[in-house]
Each structure stands twice: as structure tokens, then as C-alpha cells.
Amino acid sequence: MSKKYQHRPHLRSSVREYLQMLKPGRFATVKMIAEGVNRLVPDIVNEDEITSILGWLQDRDLVHVIENPDLDRKEWFLSDLGRQRLSIPESNV
């Protein structure tokens, strides 16, 4: 794990996979993503680790976040670049 990001790198693709499963125009909170990823992988992933992964992905323009003022929460979704890179091995991203 890097000092800036405290997460297991192999879980990044699972976060992207979960976000790809959302219907177009739908967004997910950190809690929703953690619950979804925990259904995809045998590892237990907590919300802090998801937040770290999302930060790493956001720094690379693979995800975007919006503030939902009606619900007072942040909601995440894959960027166009994130969708394009889903088929690229993690080591190349």
C-alpha cells in the first residue's frame, strides 16, 4: 500500500466492476460501493478502503463524484475513461 492511499490495489478493479454494473445515470455512495464489492470478492472491504480506492481512481480520472444536495451525500460513477479502461489490465492503468 502506498502512504497516500491505504488500500489493497487488487480491489480497484472490483470497485470499477461494481460501478460498471450501475444503470446509466445511476450513482453510488461509498456505502453502496462497499456493499457491492463485498458481494463480488471474498475479501472484506470497509468504507475507508473504498474511499481510498475511489481517491486513487479519481486521481487518474477513472471515476467522478457529484454532490447530491437533495440527499446531502457524495455519489460516485465511472468516467468515460474509466469505462474504456475496464478491459485494460490493472498494471497498465
C-alpha atoms as an extended CHARMM CRD file, in Angstrom:
* protein
*
        93  EXT
         1         1  MET       CA              0.0000000000        0.0000000000        0.0000000000  PROA      1               0.0000000000
         2         2  SER       CA              1.2060000000        3.4980000000       -0.7540000000  PROA      2               0.0000000000
         3         3  LYS       CA              1.3490000000        6.0570000000        2.0290000000  PROA      3               0.0000000000
         4         4  LYS       CA             -1.1600000000        8.3330000000        0.2980000000  PROA      4               0.0000000000
         5         5  TYR       CA             -3.6530000000        5.5630000000       -0.4220000000  PROA      5               0.0000000000
         6         6  GLN       CA             -4.3720000000        2.9000000000        2.1610000000  PROA      6               0.0000000000
         7         7  HSD       CA             -5.9970000000        0.0880000000        0.2260000000  PROA      7               0.0000000000
         8         8  ARG       CA             -5.2230000000       -3.2120000000       -1.4180000000  PROA      8               0.0000000000
         9         9  PRO       CA             -4.5320000000       -2.4780000000       -5.1080000000  PROA      9               0.0000000000
        10        10  HSD       CA             -6.1750000000       -5.6770000000       -6.3620000000  PROA      10              0.0000000000
        11        11  LEU       CA             -9.5580000000       -4.3300000000       -5.2040000000  PROA      11              0.0000000000
        12        12  ARG       CA             -9.5170000000       -1.3540000000       -7.6050000000  PROA      12              0.0000000000
        13        13  SER       CA            -10.8540000000       -3.4470000000      -10.4610000000  PROA      13              0.0000000000
        14        14  SER       CA            -13.6990000000       -4.7110000000       -8.2570000000  PROA      14              0.0000000000
        15        15  VAL       CA            -14.7710000000       -1.1420000000       -7.4980000000  PROA      15              0.0000000000
        16        16  ARG       CA            -14.7180000000       -0.3200000000      -11.2040000000  PROA      16              0.0000000000
        17        17  GLU       CA            -16.6080000000       -3.5200000000      -11.9830000000  PROA      17              0.0000000000
        18        18  TYR       CA            -19.3090000000       -2.6450000000       -9.4460000000  PROA      18              0.0000000000
        19        19  LEU       CA            -19.6550000000        0.8930000000      -10.8340000000  PROA      19              0.0000000000
        20        20  GLN       CA            -19.9280000000       -0.5000000000      -14.3540000000  PROA      20              0.0000000000
        21        21  MET       CA            -22.9370000000       -2.5750000000      -13.2740000000  PROA      21              0.0000000000
        22        22  LEU       CA            -24.9200000000        0.5520000000      -12.4010000000  PROA      22              0.0000000000
        23        23  LYS       CA            -27.5530000000        1.5810000000      -14.9190000000  PROA      23              0.0000000000
        24        24  PRO       CA            -26.6760000000        4.6910000000      -16.9570000000  PROA      24              0.0000000000
        25        25  GLY       CA            -27.4480000000        7.8170000000      -14.9750000000  PROA      25              0.0000000000
        26        26  ARG       CA            -27.2400000000        5.9880000000      -11.6330000000  PROA      26              0.0000000000
        27        27  PHE       CA            -24.6480000000        6.8020000000       -8.9810000000  PROA      27              0.0000000000
        28        28  ALA       CA            -23.4410000000        5.0500000000       -5.8300000000  PROA      28              0.0000000000
        29        29  THR       CA            -22.3910000000        6.1510000000       -2.3600000000  PROA      29              0.0000000000
        30        30  VAL       CA            -19.3020000000        4.7850000000       -0.6360000000  PROA      30              0.0000000000
        31        31  LYS       CA            -21.5550000000        2.5790000000        1.4900000000  PROA      31              0.0000000000
        32        32  MET       CA            -23.3250000000        1.1770000000       -1.5840000000  PROA      32              0.0000000000
        33        33  ILE       CA            -19.9950000000        0.5170000000       -3.3040000000  PROA      33              0.0000000000
        34        34  ALA       CA            -18.5920000000       -1.2510000000       -0.2180000000  PROA      34              0.0000000000
        35        35  GLU       CA            -21.6710000000       -3.4730000000       -0.0070000000  PROA      35              0.0000000000
        36        36  GLY       CA            -21.4920000000       -4.2490000000       -3.7350000000  PROA      36              0.0000000000
        37        37  VAL       CA            -17.7730000000       -5.0110000000       -3.7300000000  PROA      37              0.0000000000
        38        38  ASN       CA            -18.2110000000       -7.2540000000       -0.6980000000  PROA      38              0.0000000000
        39        39  ARG       CA            -20.6210000000       -9.3310000000       -2.8000000000  PROA      39              0.0000000000
        40        40  LEU       CA            -18.0460000000       -9.5700000000       -5.6130000000  PROA      40              0.0000000000
        41        41  VAL       CA            -14.9200000000      -10.5630000000       -3.6940000000  PROA      41              0.0000000000
        42        42  PRO       CA            -14.1160000000      -12.9700000000       -0.8670000000  PROA      42              0.0000000000
        43        43  ASP       CA            -12.2000000000      -10.2160000000        0.9760000000  PROA      43              0.0000000000
        44        44  ILE       CA            -13.9640000000       -7.9480000000        3.4470000000  PROA      44              0.0000000000
        45        45  VAL       CA            -13.7450000000       -4.3460000000        2.2660000000  PROA      45              0.0000000000
        46        46  ASN       CA            -14.6650000000       -1.4540000000        4.5410000000  PROA      46              0.0000000000
        47        47  GLU       CA            -15.8030000000        2.0530000000        3.6290000000  PROA      47              0.0000000000
        48        48  ASP       CA            -12.4180000000        3.6140000000        4.4560000000  PROA      48              0.0000000000
        49        49  GLU       CA            -10.7210000000        1.3270000000        1.9610000000  PROA      49              0.0000000000
        50        50  ILE       CA            -13.3820000000        2.1040000000       -0.6660000000  PROA      50              0.0000000000
        51        51  THR       CA            -12.8220000000        5.8380000000       -0.0700000000  PROA      51              0.0000000000
        52        52  SER       CA             -9.0870000000        5.3250000000       -0.6130000000  PROA      52              0.0000000000
        53        53  ILE       CA             -9.6830000000        3.3450000000       -3.8060000000  PROA      53              0.0000000000
        54        54  LEU       CA            -12.0810000000        5.9970000000       -5.1090000000  PROA      54              0.0000000000
        55        55  GLY       CA             -9.4710000000        8.6900000000       -4.4270000000  PROA      55              0.0000000000
        56        56  TRP       CA             -6.8610000000        6.7040000000       -6.3520000000  PROA      56              0.0000000000
        57        57  LEU       CA             -9.2810000000        6.1760000000       -9.2520000000  PROA      57              0.0000000000
        58        58  GLN       CA            -10.3550000000        9.8310000000       -9.2020000000  PROA      58              0.0000000000
        59        59  ASP       CA             -6.7200000000       10.9940000000       -9.3850000000  PROA      59              0.0000000000
        60        60  ARG       CA             -6.4820000000        9.0240000000      -12.6330000000  PROA      60              0.0000000000
        61        61  ASP       CA             -9.8040000000       10.3670000000      -13.9720000000  PROA      61              0.0000000000
        62        62  LEU       CA            -11.3830000000        6.9050000000      -13.8930000000  PROA      62              0.0000000000
        63        63  VAL       CA            -14.2840000000        7.9270000000      -11.6290000000  PROA      63              0.0000000000
        64        64  HSD       CA            -16.1700000000       11.1380000000      -10.9090000000  PROA      64              0.0000000000
        65        65  VAL       CA            -18.1120000000       12.2760000000       -7.8830000000  PROA      65              0.0000000000
        66        66  ILE       CA            -21.0900000000       14.5890000000       -7.6000000000  PROA      66              0.0000000000
        67        67  GLU       CA            -22.6290000000       16.2330000000       -4.5610000000  PROA      67              0.0000000000
        68        68  ASN       CA            -26.3060000000       15.3960000000       -4.2510000000  PROA      68              0.0000000000
        69        69  PRO       CA            -27.7120000000       18.3990000000       -2.3550000000  PROA      69              0.0000000000
        70        70  ASP       CA            -31.1500000000       16.8170000000       -2.0190000000  PROA      70              0.0000000000
        71        71  LEU       CA            -29.7330000000       13.8630000000       -0.1000000000  PROA      71              0.0000000000
        72        72  ASP       CA            -26.6550000000       15.6540000000        1.3000000000  PROA      72              0.0000000000
        73        73  ARG       CA            -24.2210000000       12.9960000000        0.0960000000  PROA      73              0.0000000000
        74        74  LYS       CA            -21.4830000000       12.2960000000       -2.4360000000  PROA      74              0.0000000000
        75        75  GLU       CA            -22.3020000000        9.9180000000       -5.2770000000  PROA      75              0.0000000000
        76        76  TRP       CA            -19.7430000000        8.1860000000       -7.4900000000  PROA      76              0.0000000000
        77        77  PHE       CA            -19.7640000000        6.9340000000      -11.0730000000  PROA      77              0.0000000000
        78        78  LEU       CA            -17.3330000000        5.7260000000      -13.7380000000  PROA      78              0.0000000000
        79        79  SER       CA            -15.9470000000        8.3470000000      -16.0800000000  PROA      79              0.0000000000
        80        80  ASP       CA            -15.8690000000        7.6840000000      -19.8120000000  PROA      80              0.0000000000
        81        81  LEU       CA            -12.1620000000        6.9240000000      -19.4510000000  PROA      81              0.0000000000
        82        82  GLY       CA            -12.9450000000        4.5090000000      -16.6070000000  PROA      82              0.0000000000
        83        83  ARG       CA            -15.4020000000        2.6460000000      -18.8320000000  PROA      83              0.0000000000
        84        84  GLN       CA            -12.8540000000        2.4730000000      -21.6590000000  PROA      84              0.0000000000
        85        85  ARG       CA            -10.1240000000        1.1460000000      -19.3910000000  PROA      85              0.0000000000
        86        86  LEU       CA            -12.1430000000       -1.6380000000      -17.7990000000  PROA      86              0.0000000000
        87        87  SER       CA            -10.6750000000       -4.1530000000      -20.2130000000  PROA      87              0.0000000000
        88        88  ILE       CA             -7.0800000000       -2.9970000000      -19.6260000000  PROA      88              0.0000000000
        89        89  PRO       CA             -5.1280000000       -4.9910000000      -17.0090000000  PROA      89              0.0000000000
        90        90  GLU       CA             -4.7600000000       -3.1000000000      -13.7040000000  PROA      90              0.0000000000
        91        91  SER       CA             -0.9770000000       -2.8970000000      -14.0070000000  PROA      91              0.0000000000
        92        92  ASN       CA             -1.3870000000       -0.7170000000      -17.1160000000  PROA      92              0.0000000000
        93        93  VAL       CA             -3.8250000000        1.7400000000      -15.5440000000  PROA      93              0.0000000000
